Amino acid sequence: MNDRYERSQLLLAQQRYELAERELRTLLAEDPNDGIALSLVSLCILHDSERMVEASETAQRAVGVSPGESLTHYALATCYLRRNRFEQAEEAIQMSLTLDPDDADAFAVLARTLLGRQRYEDALAVIDQGLAVDPEHGDCGSLRAITLERLGRDTEAVAVSSERLQKSPLDPMAHASHGYTLLQSGDYRQAQVAFREALRLDPDNEMARTGLITALNNRSLVFRLVHRFYVSLSRLHARAAFFLIFGAWILIQLLSWFADKYPILRPVVFPVICFYALFVLLTWIANPLFNTFLRFHPFGQHLLTRAQTWASNLIAPCLALSISSIMIGFFCSDVWLGIMAGAYWIGLTIPIAGAFSADESRRQAMLGAIAVGIALIPVAGTILSVTSESIGPVISSFRYYGFALLAFQIGGNLLLSRPAQT
């Protein structure tokens, strides 16, 4: 192995990807079929979100020219994993482990693919295999804490992440995973400390950034309640979580039916329905709403992404307009008009939040277009009512508006629960 090869590996380990790629390209100019160099190039360019497809193609070429090298399959699996193609990643990393069964890094990649497919017990078994190979392996140690949390074993998760932190106090991922386990177990104050330290060591650590936003928002009791619901829901299989949400909606419909048939039940059923509607709304808008307050926090304001900032820019005014509309309706003795206007603005926050929650630009564009379409339904009804001098069209449009919001909630939850594939 020549000096340029060694330098490129060192640069890659130091996350100096452009310099590492330059060294490797020089090697490939001498031997275009160097499978190891191709694999390392794919790992370099994978860190550029605009070049992930190129990285996968380079890794596939590496496998083609050097199918007997475990590193080529490892690089291909890592590329698939970054693109959330978990089944393909699992197939590739299994081949890597077949060629080199003592590679703890490969066990960590396999564990990540299993976590992505919500196979938590299998992931834990794989992580333990990796730690049997290398008891001090940092990635496996952090993943073990995260997997234990996914299994609901919070106390064990915090203990494992604390032990990992003691062994590697300068590892930003050790601090980030410790903060994650603390946050998910309910200790948001100590989680803030861990996430801040992770960001001090690595300002680009995405896990620490998003974790710190959630930890800061957990200062609010309302947000904590919503967050605890999300934590419990995330530990379920995606299909089970969907049926739980859908089942709650069916229950509300049954309660409404009973209240219509037996008016004596209305004083009991109406508060339950209102609480359900408020909670559903909060599950969509809690993050962007409380992110609005973070913009006035001396540290929190630097954590928000452009999408998060835009979501708060739109949702906060919608809520203000909803409250204002209802108040104006009461003061002007036109209560129903005020309630309808208020319902319009508060309902609009759901598709807005959904659009900006998407983790991929195509999904954002698609959900954004749907949000605009939903917003125009009552507008069209209002115009038809004015031109026809009849209240019927606007009432019908609000009915369709409600159905559209319900469909968006169901479809949006299904779409957002699936990892984006690029």
Residue pairs with C-beta under 8 A, 6 or more apart in sequence:
2 27
4 23
4 26
4 27
5 23
5 27
5 36
5 37
7 23
8 20
8 23
8 24
8 27
8 37
8 40
9 20
9 40
11 17
11 19
11 20
11 23
12 20
12 40
12 43
12 44
15 47
17 44
17 45
17 47
17 48
18 44
20 40
20 44
21 41
21 44
21 45
24 37
24 40
24 41
24 44
25 41
27 34
27 37
28 34
28 37
28 38
28 41
31 37
33 65
34 65
35 62
35 63
35 65
35 66
35 69
35 71
35 72
36 62
36 66
36 69
36 71
36 72
38 58
38 59
38 61
38 62
38 65
38 66
38 72
39 59
39 62
39 66
39 69
39 71
39 72
39 74
39 75
39 76
40 71
40 75
41 58
42 55
42 56
42 58
42 59
42 62
42 75
42 76
42 78
42 79
43 55
43 75
43 78
45 51
45 54
45 55
45 58
46 52
46 55
46 78
46 79
46 82
52 79
52 82
52 83
52 422
53 83
53 422
55 79
55 82
56 76
56 79
56 80
56 83
59 72
59 75
59 76
59 78
59 79
60 76
62 69
62 72
62 75
62 76
63 72
63 73
63 76
63 92
66 72
68 99
69 99
70 96
70 97
70 99
70 100
70 103
70 106
71 96
73 92
73 93
73 95
73 96
73 99
74 92
74 93
74 96
74 103
74 105
74 106
74 109
76 92
77 89
77 90
77 91
77 92
77 93
77 96
77 106
77 109
77 110
77 113
78 89
78 109
80 86
80 88
80 89
80 92
81 89
81 109
81 112
81 113
81 116
83 421
83 422
84 116
84 419
84 420
84 421
84 422
85 421
86 113
86 114
86 116
86 117
86 419
87 113
87 117
89 109
89 112
89 113
89 116
90 110
90 113
90 114
90 117
93 106
93 109
93 110
93 113
94 110
96 103
96 106
96 109
97 103
97 106
97 107
97 110
100 106
102 133
103 133
104 130
104 131
104 133
104 134
104 137
104 139
104 140
105 137
105 139
106 130
107 126
107 127
107 129
107 130
107 133
107 140
108 127
108 130
108 137
108 139
108 140
108 143
110 126
111 123
111 126
111 127
111 130
111 140
111 143
111 147
112 123
112 143
114 120
114 122
114 123
114 126
115 123
115 143
115 146
115 147
115 150
116 419
118 237
118 238
120 147
120 150
120 151
121 151
123 143
123 147
123 150
124 144
124 147
124 148
124 151
127 140
127 143
127 144
127 147
128 144
130 137
130 140
131 137
131 140
131 141
131 144
134 140
136 167
138 164
138 168
138 171
138 173
138 174
139 173
141 160
141 163
141 164
141 167
141 168
141 174
142 161
142 164
142 173
142 174
142 176
142 177
143 177
144 160
144 164
145 157
145 158
145 160
145 161
145 164
145 177
145 178
145 180
145 181
146 157
146 177
146 180
146 181
148 154
148 156
148 157
148 160
148 181
149 157
149 180
149 181
149 184
149 185
150 234
150 235
151 235
152 235
154 181
154 184
154 185
154 186
155 185
157 181
157 184
157 185
158 178
158 181
158 182
158 185
158 187
160 181
161 174
161 177
161 178
161 180
161 181
161 182
162 178
164 174
164 177
164 178
165 171
165 174
165 175
165 178
165 194
167 174
168 174
170 201
171 201
172 197
172 198
172 199
172 201
172 202
172 205
172 208
173 198
173 202
173 205
173 207
175 194
175 195
175 197
175 198
175 201
175 208
176 194
176 195
176 198
176 205
176 207
176 208
176 211
177 207
178 194
179 190
179 191
179 192
179 193
179 194
179 195
179 198
179 208
179 211
179 212
179 215
180 191
180 207
180 211
182 188
182 190
182 191
182 194
183 191
183 211
183 214
183 215
183 218
184 231
186 228
188 214
188 215
188 218
188 219
188 224
189 215
191 211
191 215
191 218
192 212
192 215
192 216
195 208
195 209
195 211
195 212
195 215
196 212
196 299
198 205
198 207
198 208
199 205
199 208
199 209
199 212
202 208
209 303
212 300
212 303
213 291
213 294
213 300
213 303
213 304
213 308
214 227
216 294
216 297
216 299
216 300
216 303
217 223
217 227
217 286
217 287
217 290
217 291
217 293
217 294
218 224
218 227
220 290
222 282
222 286
223 286
223 290
226 279
226 282
226 283
226 286
227 286
229 279
229 283
230 283
233 241
233 244
234 241
236 244
238 417
238 418
241 417
242 413
242 414
242 417
245 413
246 410
248 276
249 406
252 272
252 273
252 276
255 269
255 272
255 273
256 269
256 273
258 265
258 269
259 265
259 266
259 269
259 270
280 409
281 346
281 349
281 350
284 349
284 350
284 353
284 354
284 409
285 315
285 319
285 349
285 350
285 353
287 308
287 311
287 353
287 357
288 308
288 311
288 312
288 315
288 352
288 353
288 356
289 312
289 315
289 316
289 319
291 304
291 308
291 309
291 311
291 312
292 312
292 315
292 316
294 300
294 301
294 303
294 304
295 301
295 304
295 309
295 312
304 312
307 356
307 364
308 356
310 356
311 352
311 353
311 356
311 357
314 352
315 349
315 352
315 353
318 345
318 346
318 348
318 349
318 352
319 345
319 346
319 349
321 341
321 345
322 341
322 342
322 343
322 344
322 345
322 346
323 342
325 338
325 341
325 342
325 344
325 345
326 338
326 339
326 341
326 342
327 338
328 338
329 335
329 336
329 337
329 338
329 339
329 341
329 342
330 338
332 338
340 394
340 398
343 398
344 378
344 398
344 401
347 401
347 402
347 405
348 371
348 374
348 375
350 405
350 408
350 409
351 367
351 370
351 371
351 374
351 375
351 405
351 408
351 412
352 371
354 367
354 371
354 408
354 412
354 416
355 364
355 367
355 368
355 370
355 371
356 364
357 416
358 364
358 366
358 367
358 415
358 416
358 420
359 419
359 420
360 420
360 422
362 420
363 415
363 416
363 420
367 412
367 415
370 408
371 408
373 404
374 401
374 404
374 405
374 408
377 397
377 400
377 401
377 404
378 394
378 397
378 398
378 401
380 397
381 393
381 394
381 395
381 396
381 397
381 398
381 400
381 401
382 393
382 394
382 397
384 393
384 394
384 397
385 391
385 392
385 393
385 394
